[in-house]
Amino acid sequence: SPLTWFSFLKLNICHLLKIMIKVIIKKDLISISGHACYDDYGKDIVCSAVSSIVITTINGILAINSEAITYQNTKEGLKIEIKSFDNITLKLIDNMLELLTKLSRDYPKNLEIKEGTRKWWN
């Protein structure tokens, strides 16, 4: 579809203001917030990929152990708190973070990973 003037302006404003999805990892808490601004709503492949990766991971963990994590989805973003450090939960979380990291390398203007220390690495 052709790029409209509004779409062009919106995408450039996003990049000028450094609006992007940010993933912040701190010990046993993962926070995800922001907007990818890759494309218009409903066409944003970066937002879609992040959503798919994260939702699939959360649902997979909860299907195996309903007490392994808690999450809060608010207008400020999504917070995942790791409650159980069992092998399966940690592998699924690590897989999610690896997929998000690979995506951020392909779309560095749209997704940023800020990694602190992971509690399970200490």
Residue pairs with C-beta under 8 A, 6 or more apart in sequence:
7 39
7 40
10 37
10 40
11 37
11 39
13 19
14 20
14 35
14 37
15 37
15 109
19 34
19 35
19 37
20 34
20 35
20 36
20 37
20 109
20 110
20 111
20 112
21 32
21 33
21 34
21 35
21 36
21 46
21 47
21 50
21 110
21 111
21 112
22 31
22 32
22 33
22 34
22 111
22 112
22 114
23 30
23 31
23 32
23 97
23 100
23 104
23 111
23 112
23 113
23 114
24 30
24 31
24 32
24 114
24 116
25 97
25 113
25 114
25 115
25 116
25 118
26 116
26 117
27 116
27 117
27 118
27 119
28 81
28 82
28 83
28 119
28 120
29 79
29 80
29 81
29 82
30 79
30 80
30 82
30 93
30 97
31 77
31 78
31 79
31 80
32 50
32 54
32 77
32 78
32 79
32 80
33 76
33 77
33 78
34 77
35 47
36 44
36 46
36 47
36 50
36 107
36 110
36 111
37 44
37 110
38 44
38 45
38 46
38 47
38 107
38 110
39 45
46 103
46 107
46 110
46 111
49 103
50 100
50 103
50 111
53 96
53 99
53 100
53 103
54 78
54 80
54 96
54 100
57 92
57 93
57 95
57 96
58 69
58 71
58 80
60 92
61 68
61 69
61 88
61 89
61 92
61 93
62 68
62 69
64 88
64 89
65 84
65 86
65 88
65 89
67 83
67 84
68 82
68 83
68 84
68 86
68 89
69 80
69 81
69 82
69 83
69 84
69 89
70 80
70 81
70 83
71 78
71 79
71 80
71 81
72 78
72 79
80 93
82 89
82 90
82 93
82 119
82 120
85 119
85 120
90 120
97 113
97 115
100 111
100 113
101 113
103 111
104 111
104 112
104 113
